[in-house]
Amino acid sequence: MKHVALATLSAAALLALTGCADPGAAALPETGGPGYNTSPEQDRIRSQVDQKLADAVPAAIKEDGKLTVATTGGSVPLSFHATDDRTVIGTEVDLAQLVADKLGLELDLQITSWENWPLKTESGDFEAVFSNVGINAERVKKFDFSTYRAAYMGFEARADSNITVNGAADISGRKIAVGSGTNQEKILLAWNEDLAKQGKEPAQLQYYSNEADTILALSSGRIDLNIAPYPSTVYREKERDDVKVVGKINAGWPAETLVAATTKAGNGLAEQITAALNKAIEEGSYGQVLDRWSLGEEALATSKTVTEANYR
């Protein structure tokens, strides 16, 4: 296994690096989603090798003929377990497969916890991460990015709720479930600060160990709202009759961010992943993957490489 020296991160730095998507495990519906194939037999959309890109992959990475990709397997329809409870499927896996195909490499998919991907990517255990990772100022200090999807968070409530969330004023006094150490939590904490300055009651943040417990609390009325990756909230709105989406916000609020494949800074792989994604966009396989998982509205016209040097 390719390995380099493990960098030391402070607790504060690790929190900044890991805070993005909702890392909670998603409850898999027994009958699958709205038109989704949730079986382990995926018949994935595939692509052909681009020899020029394959030749440009750094030698240390293509040495074993594999692209080692990490994903968390915790959020439908992004990355989650199929009906066999072993095979990980979803849009993140499908996009990683397209990139591996273009680079002439075998996809070596590794499942990790949300908290572990930064350290293991820095160590070289993972060559890329496809797991709804958003770009932020802390991450670009240690990682390079190849953008592949818009990044939004969704607010969801009970189906009979009259709540609509457009900003801080709409969460005043509400009980809201949020993942610890995520961008969602960062947004809510900032909104609570704004409310406190205005003399208004802040929201009460609630933390649950997994997504199934969160949605049970929401549907039973123990909490008013949940904030999670927008694709997951849309999935549940289509799949269930007791919850609905009541708000949408960019994951980088108050600025904007994008979801991106994540690689160790300076290892030379980001440019090749970006080029592979752009080839997939041009040929249409990228769009087919997003449409397959009902994520066409989050498609990008072009993938771009983001590093510390060109961030913002």
KERODREN-861043 format. One record per residue: residue in one letter; chain; z, y, x of N, C-alpha, C in turn. Coordinates in steps of 0.001 Angstrom, whole numbers, plus 500000, padded with zeros to 6 digits. Each point is the difference from the previous one (the first is absolute). Layout:
% KERODREN-861043
a|A|Z|Y|X|Z|Y|X|Z|Y|X
...
END
This chain:
% KERODREN-861043
m|A|500000|498805|500848|500000|501195|499152|500000|501240|500881
k|A|499182|500989|499618|499943|501233|500782|501294|500771|499821
h|A|500544|500502|501084|501311|500636|499898|500124|501070|501076
v|A|500565|501130|499642|500293|501041|500969|501443|500391|499836
a|A|500502|500852|500897|501410|500376|499962|500361|500644|498680
l|A|501151|499639|499474|500476|500505|498719|500617|501376|500182
a|A|499487|500965|499249|500550|501356|500086|501293|500084|499218
t|A|500913|500855|500438|501269|500191|499314|499877|501148|499018
l|A|500427|499748|498767|499967|501035|498970|501413|500332|499576
s|A|500269|501273|499795|501273|500389|499414|499978|499657|498535
a|A|501171|499924|499376|500073|499697|498572|499251|501034|499187
a|A|500117|501269|500398|499318|501060|499253|498490|499860|500120
a|A|499533|499669|501200|498553|499851|500189|499477|498825|499222
l|A|500753|498893|499982|499559|498825|499259|499905|500293|498521
l|A|500952|500750|499468|499954|500367|498584|498746|500809|499702
a|A|499673|500929|500878|498807|500825|499785|498737|499167|500054
l|A|500000|498988|500870|498814|499168|500139|499829|499079|498809
t|A|501099|499447|499487|499893|499010|498941|499916|500616|498623
g|A|500337|501263|499825|500019|500590|498664|498609|500273|499482
c|A|499488|499132|499107|498703|500281|499390|499903|499301|498672
a|A|499470|498801|499999|499766|499299|498750|501258|499321|499517
d|A|499982|499615|498735|501109|499266|499423|499994|498592|500564
p|A|500987|499604|500824|499965|498696|500634|500580|498890|499151
g|A|500468|500293|498786|500625|498986|499174|499040|498904|499603
a|A|500508|498788|499843|499158|498871|499601|499593|500129|498543
a|A|498726|499781|499723|499487|500134|498643|500138|498699|499241
a|A|500331|500096|498727|500064|498819|499150|498582|499606|499611
l|A|499609|498775|500301|498649|499548|499718|499904|499492|498573
p|A|499127|500550|499163|499854|499530|498641|499453|498587|499968
e|A|500434|499217|499027|499601|498604|499927|498506|499841|499784
t|A|499368|500902|499283|498596|499845|499649|499083|500906|500794
g|A|500527|500649|501035|499164|500883|500801|499913|501368|499373
g|A|499238|500889|500643|499924|501377|499545|498796|500267|499145
p|A|499677|501276|499810|498890|500388|499139|498657|499668|500630
g|A|499582|498756|499835|498746|499557|500578|500106|499560|501445
y|A|501185|499947|500569|500170|499604|501382|500004|498477|500140
n|A|499471|499535|501112|500148|498609|500377|501235|499912|500880
t|A|501074|499418|499505|501240|499899|500772|500229|498593|500539
s|A|498971|499182|499983|500102|498660|500573|499808|500077|501511
p|A|500400|498963|500729|499797|500020|501456|498528|499869|500396
e|A|499150|499510|499088|498569|499893|500280|499336|501324|499638
q|A|499834|500867|500974|499598|501375|499737|498496|500241|500015
d|A|499251|499186|500719|498565|500247|500126|499778|501475|500353
r|A|500602|500420|501092|500002|501406|500386|498595|500541|500264
i|A|499852|501296|499772|498789|500708|500390|499982|500054|501523
r|A|498904|499552|500580|499919|499926|501461|498868|500877|500524
s|A|500008|500217|501311|498964|500799|500633|499479|499263|501222
q|A|499021|500599|500656|499390|499404|501186|500448|500753|501254
v|A|499990|499293|501111|500390|500616|501264|499021|501100|500382
d|A|500534|501090|500516|499207|501051|500609|500194|499839|501501
q|A|498968|499494|500683|500174|499610|501390|500372|501172|500895
k|A|499475|501178|499713|500337|501172|500803|501491|500312|499899
l|A|500545|499912|498797|501436|500236|499824|500821|498880|500627
a|A|499538|498775|499843|500706|498854|500564|500089|500110|501522
d|A|498909|500436|500626|499987|500129|501455|500941|501103|500488
a|A|500265|500984|499131|500832|501143|500400|501495|499773|499773
v|A|500368|498883|499384|501420|499702|499797|500664|499809|501363
p|A|501156|500625|500233|500677|499842|501292|500180|498531|500377
a|A|499760|499681|501254|500034|498613|500462|501338|499322|499725
a|A|501084|500738|500156|501326|499410|499793|500216|499584|498553
i|A|499276|500633|499073|500167|499694|498585|499081|498859|499570
k|A|498776|499976|500524|499078|498943|499574|500125|498733|500848
e|A|500940|499993|500924|500169|498864|500914|500171|498677|499261
d|A|500798|499989|498929|500237|498747|499274|499085|499831|498793
g|A|499085|500962|499796|499060|499888|498894|500582|500326|498646
k|A|501194|500586|499984|500682|500278|498737|500381|501475|499891
l|A|500046|500477|498760|500582|501308|499710|501313|499736|499282
t|A|501103|500241|500692|501327|499722|499438|500442|501182|499158
v|A|500056|499781|498694|500273|501061|499027|501301|499701|499261
a|A|500857|501013|499908|501260|499859|499258|499872|500615|498621
t|A|500643|499367|499032|500122|500549|498655|501317|499523|499424
t|A|500516|500695|499004|501337|499677|499503|500014|499054|498809
g|A|498890|499876|499291|499961|499062|498884|500954|500355|498889
g|A|500243|501302|499775|501037|500361|499051|499602|500878|498842
s|A|498709|500242|499747|499667|500943|498933|498629|499685|499402
v|A|500018|499572|498736|498760|499754|499258|499349|501343|499667
p|A|498691|500169|500169|498984|499044|500473|499651|500213|501469
l|A|500883|500651|500755|499674|500353|501380|500094|498807|500935
s|A|501137|499357|500009|500252|498858|500880|501134|499206|499368
f|A|499694|498805|499490|501003|499248|499253|499687|498507|500051
h|A|500961|499192|499573|499831|498555|500063|499227|499481|498790
a|A|499090|499094|500270|499219|499363|498946|500877|499046|499200
t|A|499397|499323|499062|500759|499124|499102|500609|498795|500706
d|A|499580|499722|501232|500630|498903|500743|501248|500457|500743
d|A|500325|501317|499889|501173|500594|500650|499951|499928|501528
r|A|498832|499720|500559|499858|499938|501458|498876|500897|500510
t|A|498859|499921|499342|498829|500737|500446|500126|501468|499635
v|A|499801|500892|500973|500073|501430|499733|498593|500526|499726
i|A|499868|500721|498908|498711|500511|499543|500136|501477|499653
g|A|498891|500621|499623|500042|501397|499576|498988|500843|500748
t|A|499916|501258|499609|498993|500882|500593|500201|500222|501489
e|A|501250|500039|500471|500240|500211|501421|499456|498831|500817
v|A|500208|498795|499493|499522|498802|500684|498474|499971|500008
d|A|499395|500337|498863|498538|499989|499908|499356|501008|500946
l|A|500589|501192|500099|499448|501016|500914|500179|499578|501462
a|A|501136|499394|500307|500212|499497|501359|498968|498931|500337
q|A|499649|499179|499020|498994|498966|500223|498634|500609|500299
l|A|499630|501049|499264|498732|500674|500265|499940|500541|501425
v|A|501095|500607|500443|500049|500563|501357|499881|498884|501035
a|A|500749|498917|499811|499922|498878|500936|498580|499443|500065
d|A|499364|499893|498839|498619|499516|499966|499087|500898|500827
k|A|500096|501296|499789|499136|500947|500713|500223|499941|501514
l|A|501239|499765|500399|500329|499976|501421|499794|498623|500624
g|A|499533|499041|499205|499734|498662|500511|501253|499233|500361
l|A|501094|500284|499300|501281|499356|500282|500502|499221|498798
e|A|500808|498992|500261|500666|499252|498935|501214|500792|499541
l|A|500206|500094|498687|501176|500708|499488|501228|499115|500132
d|A|500960|500477|500777|501287|499318|500176|501039|500831|499255
l|A|500282|499611|498771|500891|500787|499135|501451|499605|500221
q|A|500831|500993|500273|501423|499788|500235|500811|500763|498963
i|A|500973|499325|499398|500856|500638|498999|501262|500519|500680
t|A|500329|501246|499701|501172|500606|500620|500750|500822|498974
s|A|501219|500372|500319|500746|500918|499143|499533|501420|500290
w|A|500200|500886|499049|499597|501395|500193|500703|500619|501202
e|A|501265|499635|500196|500780|500604|501076|499524|499573|501385
n|A|499328|498848|500090|499665|499447|501310|498622|500375|500534
w|A|499095|500459|499140|498640|500202|500496|499905|501042|501126
p|A|500778|501102|499991|499834|500962|501101|500322|499406|501375
l|A|501133|499320|500104|500398|499440|501284|499038|498921|500471
k|A|499566|499162|499056|499119|498890|500389|498583|500469|500303
t|A|499610|501120|499444|498698|500560|500355|500073|500643|501375
e|A|501085|500688|500276|500185|500573|501333|500094|498925|501075
s|A|500607|498865|499667|500178|498935|500985|498718|499244|500282
g|A|499005|500123|499108|498761|499265|500164|499945|498727|499205
d|A|501074|499644|499295|499977|498810|499149|498959|500151|498898
f|A|499883|501214|499455|498989|500308|498988|498973|500954|500598
e|A|498728|499684|499813|498951|500871|500513|499609|501071|498989
a|A|500243|499718|498724|499749|500986|498945|500894|499693|498819
v|A|500264|501022|499216|500789|499847|498774|499158|500493|498831
f|A|499836|499149|498993|499371|500375|498734|501049|499764|498927
s|A|500777|501034|499671|501081|499811|499032|500418|501316|499353
n|A|499007|500750|499511|500277|501246|499283|500781|500996|500861
v|A|499676|500045|501280|500679|500918|500917|499354|501379|499906
g|A|500812|500998|499721|499516|501373|499948|500180|500694|501344
i|A|499147|500966|500275|500070|500744|501255|501023|501125|499865
n|A|500875|500146|500981|500903|501147|500006|500248|500460|501438
a|A|500690|501108|500134|500169|500645|501299|500771|499138|500997
e|A|500943|499206|499520|500768|499142|500900|499164|498827|500481
r|A|499234|499421|499110|499239|498803|500360|498898|500278|501006
v|A|499364|501170|499907|498881|500267|500916|500465|500136|501452
k|A|501286|500094|500221|500511|500049|501366|499923|498632|500674
k|A|499942|498946|499180|500043|498642|500534|498826|499127|499585
f|A|499253|500448|498968|498929|499170|499473|498726|500799|499770
d|A|498869|499290|500044|498718|500555|499610|499622|499417|498640
f|A|499155|500720|499270|499707|499605|498617|498512|500026|499697
s|A|499595|499080|499132|498639|499965|499463|500125|500052|498483
t|A|499642|501121|499404|500260|500220|498580|499108|499115|499123
y|A|500564|499532|498883|499187|499176|499108|500317|500158|498509
r|A|500985|500809|499633|500276|500167|498575|500820|501257|499766
a|A|499819|500599|498836|500865|501113|499611|501423|499480|499824
a|A|500967|500900|500120|501408|499589|499940|500724|500777|498905
y|A|500359|499298|498947|500714|500618|498893|501226|499184|499624
m|A|500973|500681|499437|501163|499361|499407|499970|500230|498496
g|A|500461|499023|499257|500027|500127|498554|501417|499960|499462
f|A|500252|500788|498972|501257|499920|499262|499749|499145|498762
e|A|500884|499082|499727|499868|499187|498802|501285|500033|499186
a|A|499833|499881|498685|501123|500049|499069|499797|498928|498942
r|A|500972|499858|499129|499831|499082|498866|498838|500467|499135
a|A|499385|499053|499344|498826|500321|499189|500322|500967|498873
d|A|501242|500017|499525|500377|500886|498892|500594|501323|500485
s|A|499918|500260|501314|500566|501226|500558|499079|501190|499744
n|A|500606|501200|499876|499204|501230|499864|500031|500826|501285
i|A|500429|499385|501103|500085|500688|501293|498609|500135|500614
t|A|499729|501169|500565|498819|500226|500828|500467|500660|501287
v|A|499549|499490|501142|500454|500543|501284|498862|500722|500712
n|A|500179|501312|500164|499053|500823|500754|500641|500680|501201
g|A|501328|499997|500039|500704|500655|501095|501496|499817|499884
a|A|500734|500718|500849|501443|499822|500104|500729|500216|498681
a|A|499577|500991|499221|500702|500312|498757|500035|498815|499037
d|A|499000|499121|500096|499883|498888|499056|500925|498838|500319
i|A|500620|500006|501186|500907|498899|500344|501463|500426|499913
s|A|500264|501250|499671|501377|500498|499942|500852|499144|499070
g|A|501093|499462|500544|500928|499204|499229|499545|498584|499702
r|A|498824|499613|500456|499476|498658|499713|500522|498976|501007
k|A|500078|498753|499571|500299|498889|500894|498663|499412|500453
i|A|499765|500013|501326|498703|499590|500526|500179|498933|501075
a|A|499275|498891|499857|500004|498957|501021|499029|500375|501108
v|A|500414|499753|501246|499156|500329|501150|500362|499074|501147
g|A|499021|499678|500840|500268|499167|501163|500661|500793|501101
s|A|500987|499420|500645|500719|500674|501072|499109|500154|501224
g|A|500035|501193|500631|499247|500245|501213|498505|500127|499803
t|A|499558|500342|498781|498576|500114|499698|499591|501462|499843
n|A|498691|500236|499986|499518|501346|499705|500395|500425|498597
q|A|500061|499032|499088|500436|500320|498636|501400|500620|500017
e|A|500900|499389|500762|501361|500510|500086|500001|501391|500623
k|A|499174|500197|501026|499915|501300|500665|499597|501085|499006
i|A|499033|499687|499136|499543|500960|498993|501127|500326|499024
l|A|500671|498969|499499|501064|500225|499018|501171|500775|500588
l|A|500341|499721|501244|501092|500744|500640|499635|501476|500149
a|A|498726|500272|500318|499551|501393|500103|500043|500679|498636
w|A|499592|499282|498975|500047|500553|498640|501435|500249|499568
n|A|500905|499116|500355|501407|500215|499660|500565|501234|500699
e|A|499562|500251|501231|500430|501218|500693|499522|501238|499245
d|A|498749|499962|499537|499462|501128|499227|500792|500210|498714
l|A|500341|498908|499332|500768|500098|498761|501381|500600|500255
a|A|500642|499557|501090|501328|500514|500327|499947|501504|500268
k|A|498949|500451|500680|499856|501430|500281|499824|500807|498715
q|A|499421|499370|498994|499772|500676|498722|501178|499838|499045
g|A|501051|499308|500464|501176|499789|499166|499786|498954|498923
k|A|498993|499132|500189|499707|498951|499018|500541|498660|500476
e|A|500246|499111|499042|500539|498685|500328|498954|499171|500755
p|A|500367|499433|501146|499040|499168|500731|499802|498650|499315
a|A|498961|499302|500413|499783|498640|499515|501002|499062|500667
q|A|500314|498916|499313|500875|498970|500554|499122|498875|500538
l|A|499975|499847|501318|499142|498987|500605|500676|498633|499953
q|A|499229|499015|499562|500505|498637|499845|499215|499078|500926
y|A|500692|499051|500627|499371|499098|500958|500191|498547|499569
y|A|498889|499263|499973|500031|498594|499621|499423|499163|501130
s|A|500410|498740|500059|499604|499142|501122|498556|499542|499927
n|A|499420|499991|498802|498606|499591|499889|499367|500625|498764
e|A|498696|499873|499918|499248|500648|498942|500293|499387|498627
a|A|500230|498704|499966|500293|499342|498732|501265|500582|499362
d|A|501040|500204|500806|501243|500585|499493|499778|501444|499554
t|A|499157|500719|500737|499705|501390|499650|499352|500091|498625
i|A|498980|499189|499779|499275|500067|498734|500863|499500|498844
l|A|500884|499047|500252|500931|499560|498966|500924|501146|499611
a|A|500497|500732|500992|500872|501142|499720|499250|501073|499221
l|A|498732|500209|500343|499197|501007|499310|499733|499592|498556
s|A|499564|498773|499790|499640|499553|498652|501205|499872|499082
s|A|501190|499789|500600|501218|499871|499194|500683|501337|499743
g|A|499489|501070|500624|500549|501330|499751|501147|500399|500900
r|A|500293|499194|501037|501098|500368|500908|499604|501146|500924
i|A|498700|500164|500222|499496|501140|500760|498886|500664|499194
d|A|499700|501240|500328|498976|500749|499273|498610|499863|500622
l|A|499968|499893|501336|498723|500026|500703|500039|499088|501222
n|A|498818|499612|500432|499833|499334|501292|498835|500684|500704
i|A|500108|500186|501309|498886|500541|500785|499591|498940|501007
a|A|498693|499711|500049|499472|498920|500835|498548|500299|500328
p|A|499369|499233|500908|498574|500210|500260|499201|499998|498708
y|A|499125|500977|499854|499255|500180|498754|499233|498754|499559
p|A|499336|499273|500913|499299|498803|499546|500908|498980|499323
s|A|501246|499898|500481|500937|499049|499397|500430|500449|498607
t|A|500188|501318|499823|500401|500485|498679|498863|499834|498990
v|A|498763|500226|500442|498850|499804|499114|499859|498529|499634
y|A|500218|499131|500973|499950|498561|499749|500978|499614|498890
r|A|501242|500484|500135|501001|499619|498999|499679|500576|498630
e|A|499465|501220|499955|499638|500595|498717|498947|499156|499292
k|A|499075|499421|500764|498959|499161|499414|500518|498619|499628
e|A|500958|499515|500768|500474|498631|499821|501108|499868|498957
r|A|500813|501034|499845|501182|499935|499129|499854|500988|498846
d|A|500798|499764|498966|499969|500913|498857|501278|500824|499883
d|A|500890|499901|501009|501283|500704|499900|500160|501125|501015
v|A|498998|500223|500882|500073|501102|500957|498663|500735|500026
k|A|500044|501262|500439|498774|500791|500101|500116|500991|501142
v|A|498856|500481|500495|499959|501008|501058|500153|501375|499373
v|A|500925|500804|500536|500269|501323|499428|499852|501132|501016
g|A|499520|499678|501202|499801|501036|500998|499369|499430|501253
k|A|499354|500861|500778|499306|499591|501223|500127|501117|501015
i|A|500285|499651|501262|500191|500989|501044|499482|499451|501319
n|A|499453|500873|500839|499545|499547|501304|501195|499535|500825
a|A|499821|498897|500715|501095|499426|500779|500455|500897|501138
g|A|499180|500972|500370|500373|500908|501075|500571|501314|499531
w|A|500363|500089|498707|500498|501253|499437|501020|500643|500949
p|A|499914|501333|500207|499158|501002|499322|498595|500125|500577
a|A|499726|499244|501071|498643|499962|500540|499293|498777|499415
e|A|498923|499571|500625|499291|498810|499564|499919|499009|501158
t|A|499939|498724|499662|499853|498975|501019|499046|498941|499497
l|A|499677|499051|500869|499119|498893|499658|500620|498696|500481
v|A|499594|498902|499382|500389|498673|500457|499049|499596|501123
a|A|500537|499348|501032|499165|499698|501165|500415|498708|500687
a|A|499013|499342|500616|500294|498906|500917|500720|500601|501201
t|A|501041|499332|500455|500890|500562|501007|499961|499157|501265
t|A|499766|500640|501136|499946|499309|501283|500842|500752|501025
k|A|500352|499314|501075|500786|500653|501044|499191|501127|500629
a|A|500622|501137|500177|499316|501166|500568|499397|499674|501352
g|A|498723|500338|500136|499341|499881|501283|499510|498624|500387
n|A|500099|498994|499090|499550|498662|500401|498497|499792|499816
g|A|499299|501033|499511|498557|499948|499912|499425|499314|498794
l|A|500852|499544|499076|499507|499237|498848|499680|500872|498795
a|A|500660|501133|499867|499837|500820|498798|498553|500415|499778
e|A|499330|500433|501043|498610|500441|499845|499102|498879|499505
q|A|500264|498778|500458|499184|498868|499571|500294|499626|498549
i|A|501263|500094|499587|500345|499732|498603|499373|501055|499091
t|A|500078|501261|500421|499381|501080|499222|498504|499757|499841
a|A|499342|499646|501088|498559|499741|499946|499692|498811|499096
a|A|500831|498956|500072|499802|498823|499147|500161|500363|498527
l|A|500992|500825|499698|500207|500436|498618|498813|500819|499504
n|A|499472|500860|500854|498851|500809|499591|498759|499147|499773
k|A|499818|498952|500791|498900|499064|499766|500185|499296|498656
a|A|501254|499630|499694|500286|499344|498721|499785|500952|498828
i|A|500327|501272|500198|499751|501011|498967|498501|500126|499758
e|A|499238|500088|501072|498550|500168|499900|499332|498824|499296
e|A|500436|498787|500299|499348|498827|499432|500496|499660|498599
g|A|501107|500621|499572|500505|499791|498648|501110|498979|499860
s|A|500292|499237|501057|501054|498986|499887|501381|500637|499824
y|A|500207|501153|500630|501265|500739|499845|500222|500367|498535
g|A|499000|500575|499361|500123|500373|498595|500212|498801|499107
q|A|499369|498878|500322|500170|498787|499207|501438|499512|500055
v|A|500603|500088|501184|501395|499582|500141|500920|500880|499148
l|A|499850|501319|500090|500870|500886|499227|499788|499806|498502
d|A|498749|499848|499587|499731|499782|498576|500592|498679|499525
r|A|499976|499015|500862|500552|498691|499641|501467|500101|499617
w|A|500711|500911|500666|501432|500160|499744|500302|501271|499193
s|A|499006|500536|499311|500159|501175|499127|500483|501233|500746
l|A|499544|500173|501242|500424|501132|500823|498834|500910|500379
g|A|498916|499935|499245|498826|500790|500315|500270|501493|500054
e|A|500954|500495|499206|500279|501432|499988|500670|500473|501287
e|A|500469|499077|500837|500633|500363|501258|499068|499805|501196
a|A|498721|499742|499739|499040|499771|501078|499743|501273|500794
l|A|499723|499846|501282|499634|501105|500874|498504|499934|500287
a|A|499381|501166|500165|498576|500044|500338|499775|499644|501462
t|A|501001|500271|500838|499889|499757|501442|501373|499662|500565
s|A|500031|499029|500891|501227|499715|500747|500032|500881|501239
k|A|501184|500491|500344|500157|500841|501177|501154|499490|500860
t|A|499865|500183|501293|501080|499655|500920|500947|501184|500125
v|A|501284|499736|499821|501019|501053|500111|500954|499614|501115
t|A|500160|500902|500946|500934|499816|501109|500904|501219|500099
e|A|500937|499967|500921|500865|501175|500177|499182|501222|500395
a|A|498916|499769|500734|499187|501115|500483|499268|500736|498905
n|A|499606|499304|498939|499231|500673|498946|500733|500063|498660
y|A|501267|499612|499981|500769|500034|498758|500187|501450|499541
r|A|499604|500278|498753|500079|501328|499396|499245|501026|500863
END
